[in-house]
C-alpha cells in the first residue's frame, strides 16, 4: 500500500529540477556567497545539534537494519530485467517483527519474535515500472534479509517461517530449489508466486518470487540465483556484534546534524513507522522512516534504479531529505539534470538570497503536508524540503542553506 505522503513525494522527486546557477567570478568558478545573516529563516534553528550520547537497543536496531541495506542484493543481480523498484517497498528497514507487516505473514512474524529477530531489511525489483506490484502482471522478486542472535536461532527460524507460511493455505506444496538442498520453499500451483527461505550463519534469507504465469521451473531458478547472490554479498558484510547494537551511533557521518529539525533543540531519533496492513506474505507494505541515514547501496535500492546512482548517503528527518554526493560537481549535475518541473506543479520563487534553490507548488493537493517543495544545492549536498505553508517551506530551505554553508565537509 502506498501512502499519500509516499505518492506525492515520489512524484515530486521525479519531476522537479533546479535551473538556477550560482554567480561566478573571473578565475576559478565558484558560487557567490550570500550574506547569511540577511536570510529569512523564521523560527528555524541555524545551529547544528550535537549527536546525543543517549543510545538504546530500540535505536540501535533501526540503525543496524539500515546498515543491512548495504548487505541486501539488488534483485537485478538475480535477474537483469528486475530493475524497477516499487515506490511502496523500494527499500525497507525492518527493526522488529511488527515492522514486517505486509512483507511476511502474521504467523511468520510470530516466528521472528519467538527466535529473537534483531534487525532486517527488505527490497523488491520488477521487470516493469509500477507504483506497486500486482501478482501476475510482471516478474518480480522480494528479498527479505533478517538477522538473529546466532546461527541456531536463524536455522530454526528459517524452518519455522516456511512451515507456518505453508500452513496458511492447504493448497501449498513443497518445492525444491536446485543447488540449495538446505532451502525451504513452497507454492500454490494455481498462483504465479512462490516463497523460499534459507539460513546463513545468523541470518535468514526469505524470498517472494512472482511471475506472469505458474511457471515453477522459472521461479525456482530465479530463487536459486537470488539465494546464491545474497549468500555471496552477506559474506562481505560485517554485522554489529549483538552486545554492541544498543551502542550504535545515531548519526552516520554527521548527516542529521546538518539538517533543519522541525522541533528546534530536539534530536531526531531513528524511527520506522509501518503503514502496511496485510496479514499474508506479499507486497502490500509501506513504511516511513525518520532520523536515519541510508548508505549508497540502500539509497540505490530505495530509488527507481535505472541509470547511474550517484548519491553516497541520504538522511531523513520527517519529510525532509539530505543527499550527499562524492563531489560538488556531481551534486550540481544531479541538481540540474534530475529535478524538472512537470504537470500539476507551479514554479514559485525560492528564498531570497539563496543562489541555488528552486520551489514549486503542488496544485493538485492544496491541503497536503507536501503542498510546497523546495530544493537547495550547497557544495556536494542537495536538500529537499516539503511543507503545507509556502513561507515556512522557504524559511526551512534558507536555514538549511546556512547550515550547509557553515559546515560544508
Secondary structure as UniProt FT lines:
FT   HELIX           4..15
FT   HELIX           36..38
FT   TURN            42..43
FT   HELIX           57..67
FT   HELIX           68..71
FT   HELIX           75..77
FT   TURN            80..81
FT   TURN            88..89
FT   STRAND          92..93
FT   HELIX           97..100
FT   TURN            102..103
FT   HELIX           106..114
FT   TURN            115..116
FT   STRAND          119..126
FT   TURN            135..137
FT   STRAND          140..147
FT   HELIX           151..166
FT   TURN            167..168
FT   TURN            170..171
FT   STRAND          172..174
FT   TURN            178..179
FT   TURN            181..182
FT   STRAND          184..188
FT   TURN            189..190
FT   STRAND          193..200
FT   TURN            201..202
FT   STRAND          203..210
FT   HELIX           216..234
FT   TURN            235..236
FT   HELIX           242..247
FT   HELIX           252..254
FT   HELIX           256..258
FT   TURN            264..265
FT   STRAND          271..274
FT   STRAND          287..290
FT   STRAND          292..295
FT   HELIX           296..302
FT   STRAND          311..317
FT   TURN            318..319
FT   STRAND          320..325
FT   HELIX           328..338
FT   TURN            343..344
FT   STRAND          345..348
FT   TURN            352..353
FT   STRAND          357..362
FT   TURN            363..364
FT   TURN            366..367
FT   TURN            369..370
FT   STRAND          372..378
FT   TURN            379..380
FT   STRAND          381..387
FT   HELIX           390..406
//
